[in-house]
Each structure stands twice: as C-alpha cells, then as structure tokens.
C-alpha cells in the first residue's frame, strides 16, 4: 500500500492531460448543452429561459422528431444484428490457417479506417439509380426495373444500412477474432474426442465462450448506430423527404441550419437517455446470460 501511495502523484500527472482534455472538450460541453436545453437561443439574441418547453415540444407537437426517432430505431434494428452476424461469420472463416490470411484480415478492416465522407460518396455513386454499378448489374441479369435506392423513400434507409454494415464490419470482425483466439484449443480437442462435429462445437463451445465479446460488440454497435450521421448527410441529406433523417442529423439541422440551439440541446439529451436506456437493458440481459 505504501508503494502505491508513493506512485499516486506520478499517476495523477499521467492522467491529468487526458482529464483536462475530457473536461474541456467533453465534460463542459455536455453540461452547457444540459443548461441550454432549458433555454431558447438562436446564437444572436440573449438566451431566454423556457423551462421544459423544448422537451414538451419534442414529444407533444413535433411530428418530425417522432419520425426521426423511428428512422433511427429502424437503422439500429436493421444494422446492428446483421453487422454482428456477418462479422462473426467472417471472423470464424478468418480464424483458420489460410494463405495470405493477414492480407484478407487487413482487407476487411480497411473500410474502418477509411473516411466516412469518402466512403459515402463512393457508395452514393454505386447506388445511383441511373448509372450506379449495382443497377447496371441488376439490368444485366434481367431486372429491368431495379430499385431507386437513395432516391426512393422505401430503399434509402436500407442503402444507408448496407453502407454502415460494410463500414463497421472490419472492427467487429477484429474483436470477434480476438475472442475466438482466446478460446482454449483443448476444449475443441475434447469435443472432437467426444464425437462432436463442427456445428456442435460452434454452438456449444464457441458461442457460449464468445458471450462477453458479443455483449461488448452489441453495446458498442448500438451506441454507434444511434449516432449515425455521416452517411445520411453525404448520401441522402436526410431525404428523400425525411426518410433518412436521424436523431443526430436532426440535432445538426436544428443547431446549425435553424439556429435553435436550445431545441437541439434538448434533442441531444433525449438521445443520451435513449442510448442509456438501451445500454441498461443490454447490461441486464448480459448479466443474466453470464456475459458480464
């Protein structure tokens, strides 16, 4: 204990730069946003205290917010499960002893480090209903009337979901790979001796032991999906109509397009509590299933 007390001042100096950075760029802005959520302010006039009026307007008399909330839930439900399932499948495949395995892993991870703006611009061209390569391929195989993708209210959100899955797949895959490589090989050998086939080994050894990893990926994916912004901004600008307008995009519009800073701050805090709610549910589920 004495040694640890002597090391405390040194530890504080190491932590201090990160703490100062967090306080200035994260902590203080969060508190300012909380205060602003109770005001009406357009950046030019003096802020006017309105109490809970911004929150009341969000839930009682703003149909756009409810539509935006549904769009965000649609995105989360469409992207998170598929992203996890596909990432696990690829991680299992890339956990084998294959030639050029490092190259394959790097290839899948490349979209993660690519710019979201650049990637969205490329996918916007790919999904172009007139000259995009996807519709060109569909016409080649005989589909004369392919989807309109990002210009269709029905297909715009699925298009963004596809891009999000592609973008985040490599990150989830790497985490799953780490979890797979942490599973003792002796368990598989014991299962094979008992006569278990590969499917049984996967369901009774791999999946149960990947519960902590799956829980972590699920939480991170849900939090990230609720904050989707770049794809909606670059690919569709929230359209057509408001079919791809998400909560974060709506916050951006209210803050920097309509200059309703108080209303945008209230929306941001609603998003915070929504994410907190889903995270708490996942934590409870994780504890029950032994993931924590």
KEPARO-334447 format. One record per residue (C-alpha): residue number from 0; residue in three letters; x, y, z. Coordinates in nm, 2 decimals, always signed. Layout:
<rs>
+-----+------+--------+--------+--------+
!  nr ! rest !     xx !     yy !     zz !
+-----+------+--------+--------+--------+
! NUM !  ALA !      X !      Y !      Z !
...
+-----+------+--------+--------+--------+
</rs>
This chain:
<rs>
+-----+------+--------+--------+--------+
!  nr ! rest !     xx !     yy !     zz !
+-----+------+--------+--------+--------+
!   0 !  UNK !  +0.00 !  +0.00 !  +0.00 !
!   1 !  UNK !  +0.28 !  +0.24 !  +0.08 !
!   2 !  UNK !  +0.44 !  +0.18 !  -0.26 !
!   3 !  UNK !  +0.11 !  +0.25 !  -0.43 !
!   4 !  UNK !  +0.07 !  +0.58 !  -0.23 !
!   5 !  UNK !  +0.41 !  +0.70 !  -0.35 !
!   6 !  UNK !  +0.32 !  +0.63 !  -0.71 !
!   7 !  UNK !  -0.01 !  +0.82 !  -0.68 !
!   8 !  UNK !  +0.14 !  +1.17 !  -0.77 !
!   9 !  UNK !  +0.31 !  +1.02 !  -1.07 !
!  10 !  UNK !  -0.02 !  +0.85 !  -1.18 !
!  11 !  UNK !  -0.20 !  +1.19 !  -1.14 !
!  12 !  UNK !  +0.04 !  +1.36 !  -1.37 !
!  13 !  UNK !  -0.01 !  +1.09 !  -1.64 !
!  14 !  UNK !  -0.39 !  +1.11 !  -1.61 !
!  15 !  UNK !  -0.41 !  +1.49 !  -1.59 !
!  16 !  UNK !  -0.36 !  +1.57 !  -1.96 !
!  17 !  UNK !  -0.64 !  +1.33 !  -2.06 !
!  18 !  UNK !  -0.86 !  +1.45 !  -1.78 !
!  19 !  UNK !  -0.81 !  +1.82 !  -1.88 !
!  20 !  UNK !  -0.89 !  +1.73 !  -2.25 !
!  21 !  UNK !  -1.20 !  +1.54 !  -2.14 !
!  22 !  UNK !  -1.32 !  +1.83 !  -1.92 !
!  23 !  UNK !  -1.26 !  +2.09 !  -2.19 !
!  24 !  UNK !  -1.39 !  +1.91 !  -2.50 !
!  25 !  UNK !  -1.64 !  +1.67 !  -2.35 !
!  26 !  UNK !  -1.74 !  +1.73 !  -1.99 !
!  27 !  UNK !  -1.80 !  +2.11 !  -2.01 !
!  28 !  UNK !  -1.99 !  +2.10 !  -2.34 !
!  29 !  UNK !  -2.22 !  +1.83 !  -2.20 !
!  30 !  UNK !  -2.31 !  +2.05 !  -1.90 !
!  31 !  UNK !  -2.35 !  +2.35 !  -2.13 !
!  32 !  UNK !  -2.58 !  +2.15 !  -2.35 !
!  33 !  UNK !  -2.79 !  +2.05 !  -2.05 !
!  34 !  UNK !  -2.83 !  +2.41 !  -1.94 !
!  35 !  UNK !  -2.91 !  +2.52 !  -2.30 !
!  36 !  UNK !  -3.18 !  +2.26 !  -2.33 !
!  37 !  UNK !  -3.39 !  +2.48 !  -2.09 !
!  38 !  UNK !  -3.34 !  +2.79 !  -2.30 !
!  39 !  UNK !  -3.45 !  +2.94 !  -2.63 !
!  40 !  UNK !  -3.14 !  +3.07 !  -2.81 !
!  41 !  UNK !  -3.05 !  +3.14 !  -3.17 !
!  42 !  UNK !  -2.68 !  +3.23 !  -3.12 !
!  43 !  UNK !  -2.76 !  +3.61 !  -3.17 !
!  44 !  UNK !  -3.02 !  +3.71 !  -2.91 !
!  45 !  UNK !  -2.99 !  +3.67 !  -2.53 !
!  46 !  UNK !  -3.09 !  +3.32 !  -2.42 !
!  47 !  UNK !  -3.44 !  +3.31 !  -2.29 !
!  48 !  UNK !  -3.53 !  +3.06 !  -2.01 !
!  49 !  UNK !  -3.82 !  +2.84 !  -2.12 !
!  50 !  UNK !  -3.80 !  +2.55 !  -1.87 !
!  51 !  UNK !  -3.91 !  +2.22 !  -2.01 !
!  52 !  UNK !  -4.08 !  +2.37 !  -2.31 !
!  53 !  UNK !  -3.82 !  +2.23 !  -2.55 !
!  54 !  UNK !  -3.88 !  +1.88 !  -2.42 !
!  55 !  UNK !  -4.25 !  +1.92 !  -2.42 !
!  56 !  UNK !  -4.24 !  +2.04 !  -2.79 !
!  57 !  UNK !  -4.03 !  +1.74 !  -2.89 !
!  58 !  UNK !  -4.28 !  +1.48 !  -2.76 !
!  59 !  UNK !  -4.61 !  +1.66 !  -2.80 !
!  60 !  UNK !  -4.61 !  +1.88 !  -3.10 !
!  61 !  UNK !  -4.31 !  +1.78 !  -3.32 !
!  62 !  UNK !  -4.42 !  +1.51 !  -3.56 !
!  63 !  UNK !  -4.08 !  +1.53 !  -3.74 !
!  64 !  UNK !  -3.90 !  +1.43 !  -3.42 !
!  65 !  UNK !  -4.11 !  +1.12 !  -3.38 !
!  66 !  UNK !  -4.05 !  +1.03 !  -3.75 !
!  67 !  UNK !  -3.67 !  +1.09 !  -3.69 !
!  68 !  UNK !  -3.68 !  +0.87 !  -3.38 !
!  69 !  UNK !  -3.84 !  +0.59 !  -3.58 !
!  70 !  UNK !  -3.59 !  +0.63 !  -3.86 !
!  71 !  UNK !  -3.31 !  +0.59 !  -3.61 !
!  72 !  UNK !  -3.46 !  +0.28 !  -3.45 !
!  73 !  UNK !  -3.51 !  +0.14 !  -3.80 !
!  74 !  UNK !  -3.15 !  +0.19 !  -3.87 !
!  75 !  UNK !  -3.04 !  +0.04 !  -3.54 !
!  76 !  UNK !  -3.26 !  -0.27 !  -3.58 !
!  77 !  UNK !  -3.15 !  -0.31 !  -3.94 !
!  78 !  UNK !  -2.78 !  -0.26 !  -3.90 !
!  79 !  UNK !  -2.68 !  -0.40 !  -3.56 !
!  80 !  UNK !  -2.80 !  -0.77 !  -3.58 !
!  81 !  UNK !  -2.68 !  -0.81 !  -3.94 !
!  82 !  UNK !  -2.34 !  -0.65 !  -3.86 !
!  83 !  UNK !  -2.28 !  -0.88 !  -3.57 !
!  84 !  UNK !  -2.39 !  -1.20 !  -3.75 !
!  85 !  UNK !  -2.18 !  -1.12 !  -4.06 !
!  86 !  UNK !  -1.88 !  -1.01 !  -3.86 !
!  87 !  UNK !  -1.89 !  -1.34 !  -3.66 !
!  88 !  UNK !  -1.92 !  -1.55 !  -3.97 !
!  89 !  UNK !  -1.62 !  -1.38 !  -4.13 !
!  90 !  UNK !  -1.42 !  -1.39 !  -3.81 !
!  91 !  UNK !  -1.47 !  -1.77 !  -3.79 !
!  92 !  UNK !  -1.36 !  -1.81 !  -4.15 !
!  93 !  UNK !  -1.05 !  -1.59 !  -4.10 !
!  94 !  UNK !  -0.96 !  -1.77 !  -3.78 !
!  95 !  UNK !  -0.84 !  -2.06 !  -3.99 !
!  96 !  UNK !  -0.49 !  -2.13 !  -4.11 !
!  97 !  UNK !  -0.52 !  -1.99 !  -4.47 !
!  98 !  UNK !  -0.27 !  -1.85 !  -4.71 !
!  99 !  UNK !  -0.25 !  -1.47 !  -4.71 !
! 100 !  UNK !  -0.46 !  -1.46 !  -4.40 !
! 101 !  UNK !  -0.31 !  -1.13 !  -4.29 !
! 102 !  UNK !  -0.39 !  -0.97 !  -4.62 !
! 103 !  UNK !  -0.75 !  -1.09 !  -4.60 !
! 104 !  UNK !  -0.79 !  -0.95 !  -4.25 !
! 105 !  UNK !  -0.64 !  -0.62 !  -4.35 !
! 106 !  UNK !  -0.88 !  -0.60 !  -4.65 !
! 107 !  UNK !  -1.18 !  -0.65 !  -4.43 !
! 108 !  UNK !  -1.05 !  -0.39 !  -4.18 !
! 109 !  UNK !  -0.97 !  -0.13 !  -4.45 !
! 110 !  UNK !  -1.32 !  +0.03 !  -4.46 !
! 111 !  UNK !  -1.30 !  +0.10 !  -4.08 !
! 112 !  UNK !  -1.01 !  +0.34 !  -4.13 !
! 113 !  UNK !  -1.14 !  +0.50 !  -4.45 !
! 114 !  UNK !  -1.31 !  +0.84 !  -4.43 !
! 115 !  UNK !  -1.68 !  +0.82 !  -4.38 !
! 116 !  UNK !  -1.73 !  +1.11 !  -4.63 !
! 117 !  UNK !  -1.52 !  +0.95 !  -4.90 !
! 118 !  UNK !  -1.68 !  +0.61 !  -4.85 !
! 119 !  UNK !  -2.03 !  +0.76 !  -4.85 !
! 120 !  UNK !  -1.95 !  +0.95 !  -5.18 !
! 121 !  UNK !  -1.84 !  +0.63 !  -5.34 !
! 122 !  UNK !  -2.15 !  +0.44 !  -5.22 !
! 123 !  UNK !  -2.36 !  +0.73 !  -5.34 !
! 124 !  UNK !  -2.23 !  +0.67 !  -5.69 !
! 125 !  UNK !  -2.27 !  +0.29 !  -5.65 !
! 126 !  UNK !  -2.63 !  +0.33 !  -5.55 !
! 127 !  UNK !  -2.71 !  +0.59 !  -5.82 !
! 128 !  UNK !  -3.03 !  +0.46 !  -5.98 !
! 129 !  UNK !  -2.93 !  +0.57 !  -6.34 !
! 130 !  UNK !  -2.57 !  +0.49 !  -6.37 !
! 131 !  UNK !  -2.47 !  +0.31 !  -6.05 !
! 132 !  UNK !  -2.29 !  -0.02 !  -6.09 !
! 133 !  UNK !  -2.55 !  -0.21 !  -5.87 !
! 134 !  UNK !  -2.84 !  -0.12 !  -6.10 !
! 135 !  UNK !  -2.62 !  -0.18 !  -6.41 !
! 136 !  UNK !  -2.55 !  -0.53 !  -6.28 !
! 137 !  UNK !  -2.92 !  -0.59 !  -6.20 !
! 138 !  UNK !  -3.02 !  -0.48 !  -6.55 !
! 139 !  UNK !  -2.75 !  -0.72 !  -6.69 !
! 140 !  UNK !  -2.92 !  -1.02 !  -6.51 !
! 141 !  UNK !  -3.26 !  -0.93 !  -6.64 !
! 142 !  UNK !  -3.41 !  -0.69 !  -6.38 !
! 143 !  UNK !  -3.55 !  -0.42 !  -6.60 !
! 144 !  UNK !  -3.68 !  -0.20 !  -6.32 !
! 145 !  UNK !  -3.42 !  -0.21 !  -6.03 !
! 146 !  UNK !  -3.47 !  -0.02 !  -5.71 !
! 147 !  UNK !  -3.42 !  +0.36 !  -5.70 !
! 148 !  UNK !  -3.21 !  +0.31 !  -5.39 !
! 149 !  UNK !  -3.11 !  +0.65 !  -5.23 !
! 150 !  UNK !  -3.38 !  +0.84 !  -5.43 !
! 151 !  UNK !  -3.66 !  +0.61 !  -5.30 !
! 152 !  UNK !  -3.83 !  +0.65 !  -4.96 !
! 153 !  UNK !  -3.85 !  +0.27 !  -4.94 !
! 154 !  UNK !  -3.49 !  +0.19 !  -5.03 !
! 155 !  UNK !  -3.29 !  +0.49 !  -4.90 !
! 156 !  UNK !  -3.26 !  +0.37 !  -4.54 !
! 157 !  UNK !  -3.17 !  +0.01 !  -4.64 !
! 158 !  UNK !  -2.90 !  +0.17 !  -4.86 !
! 159 !  UNK !  -2.76 !  +0.35 !  -4.56 !
! 160 !  UNK !  -2.78 !  +0.04 !  -4.35 !
! 161 !  UNK !  -2.58 !  -0.16 !  -4.61 !
! 162 !  UNK !  -2.31 !  +0.11 !  -4.61 !
! 163 !  UNK !  -2.30 !  +0.11 !  -4.23 !
! 164 !  UNK !  -2.26 !  -0.27 !  -4.21 !
! 165 !  UNK !  -1.98 !  -0.25 !  -4.47 !
! 166 !  UNK !  -1.81 !  +0.03 !  -4.28 !
! 167 !  UNK !  -1.82 !  -0.13 !  -3.93 !
! 168 !  UNK !  -1.77 !  -0.49 !  -4.03 !
! 169 !  UNK !  -1.40 !  -0.49 !  -4.00 !
! 170 !  UNK !  -1.40 !  -0.35 !  -3.65 !
! 171 !  UNK !  -1.65 !  -0.61 !  -3.52 !
! 172 !  UNK !  -1.46 !  -0.89 !  -3.70 !
! 173 !  UNK !  -1.13 !  -0.80 !  -3.53 !
! 174 !  UNK !  -1.29 !  -0.80 !  -3.19 !
! 175 !  UNK !  -1.45 !  -1.14 !  -3.26 !
! 176 !  UNK !  -1.12 !  -1.27 !  -3.39 !
! 177 !  UNK !  -0.96 !  -1.17 !  -3.05 !
! 178 !  UNK !  -1.23 !  -1.35 !  -2.87 !
! 179 !  UNK !  -1.20 !  -1.66 !  -3.09 !
! 180 !  UNK !  -0.83 !  -1.68 !  -3.04 !
! 181 !  UNK !  -0.87 !  -1.66 !  -2.66 !
! 182 !  UNK !  -1.08 !  -1.98 !  -2.65 !
! 183 !  UNK !  -0.85 !  -2.27 !  -2.54 !
! 184 !  UNK !  -0.79 !  -2.52 !  -2.81 !
! 185 !  UNK !  -0.81 !  -2.80 !  -2.56 !
! 186 !  UNK !  -1.19 !  -2.75 !  -2.54 !
! 187 !  UNK !  -1.23 !  -2.82 !  -2.92 !
! 188 !  UNK !  -1.00 !  -3.12 !  -2.89 !
! 189 !  UNK !  -1.20 !  -3.26 !  -2.61 !
! 190 !  UNK !  -1.52 !  -3.20 !  -2.80 !
! 191 !  UNK !  -1.39 !  -3.38 !  -3.11 !
! 192 !  UNK !  -1.28 !  -3.68 !  -2.89 !
! 193 !  UNK !  -1.64 !  -3.70 !  -2.76 !
! 194 !  UNK !  -1.76 !  -3.71 !  -3.12 !
! 195 !  UNK !  -1.89 !  -3.35 !  -3.17 !
! 196 !  UNK !  -1.90 !  -3.22 !  -3.53 !
! 197 !  UNK !  -1.81 !  -2.86 !  -3.63 !
! 198 !  UNK !  -2.16 !  -2.73 !  -3.59 !
! 199 !  UNK !  -2.19 !  -2.87 !  -3.24 !
! 200 !  UNK !  -1.85 !  -2.73 !  -3.15 !
! 201 !  UNK !  -1.96 !  -2.39 !  -3.27 !
! 202 !  UNK !  -2.30 !  -2.39 !  -3.08 !
! 203 !  UNK !  -2.18 !  -2.55 !  -2.76 !
! 204 !  UNK !  -1.82 !  -2.41 !  -2.72 !
! 205 !  UNK !  -1.76 !  -2.11 !  -2.95 !
! 206 !  UNK !  -2.09 !  -1.92 !  -2.90 !
! 207 !  UNK !  -2.11 !  -1.96 !  -2.52 !
! 208 !  UNK !  -1.75 !  -1.85 !  -2.47 !
! 209 !  UNK !  -1.79 !  -1.55 !  -2.70 !
! 210 !  UNK !  -2.07 !  -1.41 !  -2.49 !
! 211 !  UNK !  -1.86 !  -1.13 !  -2.33 !
! 212 !  UNK !  -1.72 !  -1.04 !  -2.67 !
! 213 !  UNK !  -2.07 !  -1.04 !  -2.83 !
! 214 !  UNK !  -2.20 !  -0.83 !  -2.54 !
! 215 !  UNK !  -1.93 !  -0.57 !  -2.59 !
! 216 !  UNK !  -1.98 !  -0.56 !  -2.97 !
! 217 !  UNK !  -2.36 !  -0.53 !  -2.92 !
! 218 !  UNK !  -2.33 !  -0.24 !  -2.68 !
! 219 !  UNK !  -2.07 !  -0.05 !  -2.90 !
! 220 !  UNK !  -2.28 !  -0.12 !  -3.21 !
! 221 !  UNK !  -2.60 !  +0.01 !  -3.06 !
! 222 !  UNK !  -2.43 !  +0.33 !  -2.92 !
! 223 !  UNK !  -2.27 !  +0.39 !  -3.26 !
! 224 !  UNK !  -2.58 !  +0.32 !  -3.46 !
! 225 !  UNK !  -2.79 !  +0.57 !  -3.26 !
! 226 !  UNK !  -2.53 !  +0.83 !  -3.36 !
! 227 !  UNK !  -2.54 !  +0.77 !  -3.73 !
! 228 !  UNK !  -2.48 !  +1.09 !  -3.92 !
! 229 !  UNK !  -2.22 !  +1.09 !  -4.19 !
! 230 !  UNK !  -2.39 !  +0.85 !  -4.43 !
! 231 !  UNK !  -2.73 !  +1.03 !  -4.40 !
! 232 !  UNK !  -2.57 !  +1.37 !  -4.46 !
! 233 !  UNK !  -2.35 !  +1.28 !  -4.76 !
! 234 !  UNK !  -2.56 !  +1.02 !  -4.93 !
! 235 !  UNK !  -2.92 !  +1.15 !  -4.89 !
! 236 !  UNK !  -2.91 !  +1.47 !  -4.69 !
! 237 !  UNK !  -3.18 !  +1.32 !  -4.48 !
! 238 !  UNK !  -3.41 !  +1.25 !  -4.78 !
! 239 !  UNK !  -3.59 !  +1.18 !  -4.98 !
! 240 !  UNK !  -3.84 !  +1.38 !  -4.77 !
! 241 !  UNK !  -3.73 !  +1.29 !  -4.42 !
! 242 !  UNK !  -3.70 !  +0.91 !  -4.47 !
! 243 !  UNK !  -3.33 !  +0.90 !  -4.37 !
! 244 !  UNK !  -3.33 !  +1.19 !  -4.12 !
! 245 !  UNK !  -3.18 !  +1.05 !  -3.80 !
! 246 !  UNK !  -3.17 !  +1.20 !  -3.45 !
! 247 !  UNK !  -2.81 !  +1.32 !  -3.48 !
! 248 !  UNK !  -2.89 !  +1.47 !  -3.82 !
! 249 !  UNK !  -3.20 !  +1.64 !  -3.68 !
! 250 !  UNK !  -2.98 !  +1.78 !  -3.39 !
! 251 !  UNK !  -2.74 !  +1.91 !  -3.65 !
! 252 !  UNK !  -3.02 !  +2.07 !  -3.85 !
! 253 !  UNK !  -3.17 !  +2.25 !  -3.55 !
! 254 !  UNK !  -2.84 !  +2.37 !  -3.42 !
! 255 !  UNK !  -2.66 !  +2.48 !  -3.74 !
! 256 !  UNK !  -2.93 !  +2.53 !  -4.00 !
! 257 !  UNK !  -3.22 !  +2.66 !  -3.80 !
! 258 !  UNK !  -3.00 !  +2.80 !  -3.51 !
! 259 !  UNK !  -3.23 !  +2.66 !  -3.25 !
! 260 !  UNK !  -2.96 !  +2.58 !  -3.00 !
! 261 !  UNK !  -3.18 !  +2.51 !  -2.70 !
! 262 !  UNK !  -3.41 !  +2.28 !  -2.90 !
! 263 !  UNK !  -3.10 !  +2.09 !  -3.05 !
! 264 !  UNK !  -2.96 !  +2.05 !  -2.69 !
! 265 !  UNK !  -3.29 !  +1.91 !  -2.57 !
! 266 !  UNK !  -3.28 !  +1.66 !  -2.86 !
! 267 !  UNK !  -2.93 !  +1.56 !  -2.78 !
! 268 !  UNK !  -3.02 !  +1.49 !  -2.42 !
! 269 !  UNK !  -3.32 !  +1.28 !  -2.53 !
! 270 !  UNK !  -3.08 !  +1.08 !  -2.74 !
! 271 !  UNK !  -2.85 !  +1.04 !  -2.44 !
! 272 !  UNK !  -3.13 !  +0.89 !  -2.23 !
! 273 !  UNK !  -3.24 !  +0.67 !  -2.52 !
! 274 !  UNK !  -2.89 !  +0.53 !  -2.55 !
! 275 !  UNK !  -2.86 !  +0.49 !  -2.17 !
! 276 !  UNK !  -3.19 !  +0.30 !  -2.17 !
! 277 !  UNK !  -3.09 !  +0.05 !  -2.43 !
! 278 !  UNK !  -2.74 !  +0.01 !  -2.28 !
! 279 !  UNK !  -2.90 !  -0.06 !  -1.94 !
! 280 !  UNK !  -3.13 !  -0.32 !  -2.09 !
! 281 !  UNK !  -2.84 !  -0.49 !  -2.27 !
! 282 !  UNK !  -2.64 !  -0.49 !  -1.94 !
! 283 !  UNK !  -2.92 !  -0.66 !  -1.76 !
! 284 !  UNK !  -2.95 !  -0.92 !  -2.03 !
! 285 !  UNK !  -2.58 !  -0.97 !  -2.04 !
! 286 !  UNK !  -2.57 !  -1.03 !  -1.66 !
! 287 !  UNK !  -2.85 !  -1.29 !  -1.68 !
! 288 !  UNK !  -2.67 !  -1.47 !  -1.96 !
! 289 !  UNK !  -2.33 !  -1.46 !  -1.79 !
! 290 !  UNK !  -2.17 !  -1.22 !  -2.04 !
! 291 !  UNK !  -2.06 !  -0.99 !  -1.75 !
+-----+------+--------+--------+--------+
</rs>
